[in-house]
Amino acid sequence: MKNLRELIHPFLKSIHPRVYFQDAPDNAQFPYLVYDFTQITDDGEGFETVAVDVDGWDMPENGDTTALETLMETVNGNGDAENPTGLNKKTLTAEGLAVTFY
């Protein structure tokens, strides 16, 4: 999973500057993103199916969730297979690793 983290972390940071793996520190400035993985299958041939959970956190004084909703829409992206703007249908690659998100 380390290789996957090395791919997704910089991509999420390109969307928002405050990104954490698994847990944010207690003093994290809002809003921020937290992501984690759950392995679903491993076929033994080097292919894995992994669930990626990306949570957005905010605490606006006025209770308005619009900024957080907009951030999460940006993380998800437009879903365009030819030119995805977020994670949905995005393929990230590194040496020996290619990951496509759906």
MIMAR-442843 format. One record per residue: x negated, y negated, z of N, C-alpha, C in turn; residue number from 1. Coordinates in steps of 0.1 Angstrom, whole numbers, always signed. Layout:
N
X|Y|Z|X|Y|Z|X|Y|Z|NUM
...
This chain:
102
-8|+12|+0|+0|+0|+0|-9|-13|+0|1
-21|-11|+4|-30|-23|+4|-31|-29|-10|2
-32|-21|-20|-33|-26|-34|-20|-34|-38|3
-9|-29|-33|+4|-35|-36|+4|-49|-29|4
+0|-49|-17|+0|-62|-9|-9|-72|-16|5
-21|-67|-22|-30|-76|-29|-24|-82|-41|6
-14|-75|-47|-7|-80|-59|+4|-89|-55|7
+12|-85|-46|+25|-93|-43|+22|-106|-35|8
+13|-105|-26|+10|-117|-17|+7|-129|-25|9
-3|-129|-34|-5|-141|-42|+6|-146|-51|10
+14|-136|-56|+26|-140|-64|+36|-147|-55|11
+39|-142|-43|+48|-149|-35|+43|-162|-30|12
+30|-163|-28|+24|-176|-24|+25|-186|-36|13
+26|-182|-48|+28|-191|-59|+42|-197|-59|14
+51|-190|-52|+65|-195|-51|+66|-203|-39|15
+60|-199|-28|+61|-207|-15|+48|-205|-7|16
+43|-216|-1|+30|-215|+6|+29|-207|+19|17
+41|-205|+25|+40|-198|+38|+46|-184|+36|18
+37|-174|+35|+41|-160|+32|+34|-151|+42|19
+41|-142|+48|+35|-133|+58|+39|-118|+55|20
+30|-109|+59|+33|-95|+57|+38|-89|+71|21
+50|-83|+71|+56|-77|+82|+62|-87|+92|22
+53|-95|+98|+58|-104|+108|+51|-118|+107|23
+59|-128|+110|+53|-142|+110|+49|-145|+124|24
+38|-153|+125|+34|-157|+139|+45|-165|+146|25
+45|-166|+159|+55|-173|+166|+55|-188|+163|26
+44|-193|+159|+43|-207|+156|+44|-210|+141|27
+49|-201|+133|+51|-203|+119|+60|-215|+116|28
+56|-223|+107|+65|-234|+103|+75|-230|+93|29
+88|-234|+96|+99|-231|+87|+99|-239|+75|30
+104|-235|+63|+108|-222|+60|+96|-213|+57|31
+98|-200|+57|+87|-191|+54|+93|-178|+49|32
+85|-170|+42|+88|-157|+37|+81|-146|+45|33
+88|-135|+47|+81|-123|+53|+85|-111|+44|34
+75|-103|+40|+77|-91|+32|+72|-79|+38|35
+78|-68|+34|+74|-54|+39|+78|-44|+29|36
+72|-32|+30|+74|-21|+21|+79|-9|+28|37
+87|-1|+21|+91|+12|+26|+89|+22|+14|38
+81|+32|+16|+79|+42|+6|+91|+51|+5|39
+97|+53|-7|+108|+61|-9|+104|+75|-14|40
+96|+75|-25|+92|+87|-30|+77|+87|-35|41
+71|+98|-35|+57|+99|-40|+57|+112|-48|42
+55|+112|-61|+56|+124|-69|+43|+132|-69|43
+33|+128|-62|+21|+136|-61|+12|+134|-73|44
+16|+126|-83|+8|+124|-95|+4|+109|-95|45
+5|+102|-85|+1|+88|-84|+12|+78|-86|46
+24|+83|-88|+36|+74|-90|+44|+73|-77|47
+47|+62|-73|+55|+60|-60|+66|+51|-63|48
+77|+53|-56|+88|+44|-56|+88|+37|-42|49
+88|+24|-42|+87|+17|-30|+97|+6|-29|50
+104|+5|-18|+113|-6|-16|+106|-18|-10|51
+108|-30|-16|+101|-42|-11|+112|-51|-5|52
+110|-55|+7|+120|-63|+14|+113|-77|+16|53
+119|-87|+10|+114|-101|+12|+125|-109|+19|54
+122|-113|+31|+132|-121|+38|+127|-136|+39|55
+137|-145|+38|+134|-159|+39|+140|-163|+53|56
+132|-172|+59|+136|-177|+73|+135|-192|+73|57
+145|-198|+79|+145|-213|+80|+154|-216|+92|58
+152|-228|+98|+160|-233|+109|+162|-248|+108|59
+170|-251|+98|+173|-266|+96|+181|-272|+107|60
+178|-284|+111|+185|-290|+122|+200|-292|+119|61
+203|-294|+107|+217|-296|+103|+225|-283|+100|62
+218|-272|+100|+224|-259|+97|+227|-256|+83|63
+223|-265|+74|+225|-263|+59|+215|-253|+54|64
+221|-242|+48|+213|-231|+43|+209|-233|+28|65
+212|-244|+22|+210|-246|+8|+195|-244|+4|66
+186|-250|+11|+172|-249|+8|+167|-235|+9|67
+172|-227|+19|+168|-213|+20|+174|-205|+8|68
+186|-207|+5|+193|-200|-6|+185|-203|-19|69
+181|-215|-21|+174|-219|-33|+160|-212|-34|70
+153|-211|-22|+141|-204|-21|+142|-190|-25|71
+153|-183|-19|+155|-169|-22|+159|-166|-37|72
+166|-176|-43|+169|-174|-57|+156|-175|-65|73
+147|-184|-61|+134|-185|-68|+126|-172|-66|74
+126|-166|-54|+119|-154|-52|+125|-143|-62|75
+138|-142|-63|+144|-132|-71|+142|-135|-86|76
+143|-147|-90|+140|-152|-104|+152|-150|-113|77
+150|-151|-125|+160|-151|-135|+163|-137|-141|78
+155|-127|-138|+158|-114|-142|+156|-112|-157|79
+149|-121|-164|+146|-120|-178|+134|-111|-180|80
+137|-100|-187|+126|-90|-189|+114|-95|-197|81
+117|-104|-206|+106|-110|-214|+98|-120|-207|82
+104|-128|-198|+97|-139|-191|+103|-141|-177|83
+101|-131|-168|+107|-132|-155|+101|-144|-147|84
+109|-151|-140|+104|-162|-132|+102|-159|-117|85
+107|-148|-113|+105|-143|-99|+102|-128|-99|86
+105|-121|-88|+101|-107|-87|+110|-98|-96|87
+123|-102|-98|+132|-93|-105|+127|-91|-120|88
+123|-79|-123|+118|-75|-136|+103|-80|-139|89
+97|-85|-128|+83|-89|-130|+73|-77|-129|90
+63|-77|-138|+53|-67|-137|+40|-74|-133|91
+34|-69|-122|+21|-74|-118|+11|-63|-120|92
-1|-66|-124|-11|-56|-127|-25|-60|-121|93
-32|-49|-118|-46|-50|-114|-53|-38|-119|94
-66|-37|-117|-73|-25|-122|-67|-13|-115|95
-62|-4|-124|-57|+9|-119|-43|+9|-113|96
-36|-3|-114|-23|-4|-107|-14|-13|-116|97
-2|-9|-118|+8|-17|-125|+21|-15|-117|98
+27|-26|-113|+39|-25|-105|+50|-34|-112|99
+62|-28|-113|+73|-36|-119|+84|-36|-108|100
+90|-47|-106|+100|-49|-95|+114|-50|-102|101
+123|-43|-95|+137|-44|-100|+146|-46|-88|102
